[in-house]
Amino acid sequence: MATETTPSGAPVTADRSTELVNRLLKLPEETRLDLAHLLLDSVKRGFTSLEEAEARDKQLVRSRLDELTSGKAKLIDPEDMFAEMRRRAEEVRKK
């Protein structure tokens, strides 16, 4: 393997992780936020790849659809949901 050197002949010892972080920090804000969420989820949920995360998401969607079609779960009316959110927001404001 070839070793890179500086003009003075000293070996280059740049930390590849620092280089990677600097490159990632140059990404658009939305992309960085998506990456941050993905990394946090990987710690919380224990997955190690995008494929594994996607498989877990698909499984979650399938299980929720199964609950709906079996009648185990019911959809709520959007107006009821918004009314509940307004009620909860008002409770928080009062505190």
N, C-alpha and C positions, 0 to 999 in steps of 0.2 A: 504494500500500500504506500502510495506516495505521501510524503509529509510536506505540507505547505510551510513556507518560511516568510518572514518579514524581509524587507530590503536589507536589514542588518544581518540576515542569516539565522535569526532566532526562530524557533518553531512557533507556529500560530497555535494558540491554545484556546480559541474562542469557544465558549460554552454553547453547544447547539441548542440547548433549551432556552437560553437567553435570546438567541437569534429567532427561534420559533415564536416566543412570546412577543418580541418586537414586531414581527411580521403580523401576528394575530391582532395586535393593538392598532394596526393600520387599517383593519377591516372596517366596513361601515358599522355604525352603532347598532343597527337592528341585527346584523349578523353576529356581532359580539354578544348582544343580549341573548340571542338564540343559543349560542355556544355556551354561555354562562349557565343558562337554564339546563342545557343538556348535561353539562359537567356536574351540576348540583344533583340532578336526577340520577346520574350514574352512581353517585355516592349514596344517595338515599335508597335507591331501589336495587343497587348492586349489579347493574348490567355493565358490560364491558365493550360493547360495539354498537354502532348505529343499527345494524341488522337486528341485534337482540332487542334494542329499544323499540324498533318498528314492530317486531313480532309481539312484544308485550302490549303495545298500543292496539294492534289488531285484535289480540285476544280480549282485551278490555272491551273494545267496541262490540265484538261478537257476543261476549257474555251479557252486555247491556241489551243488545238486540234480542237475545234469547229470553231475557227477563221480561221484555216488553211483549214479545209474541206469546209467551206462556201465560201472561196475565199476572206474573209475580210482581211486576212493577207497572205503575200507571204514569202516563204523561200528565203534567199539570198544565192548567190553562195559563198562557203567558200573562194575561191580565192579573191573575191571582199571584203569580210570581212577582210581578212588578209591585203590586200592592204590598206584599210581604217585605220586599226590599225597602220600600218607602217607610214602612212601619219600623223596621229594624234601624234604618238610618236615623229616623226621628228619635228612637230610644238612645242611640249613641250621642246624638246632639244634646240631649237632655242631661247627660252625665257630666 
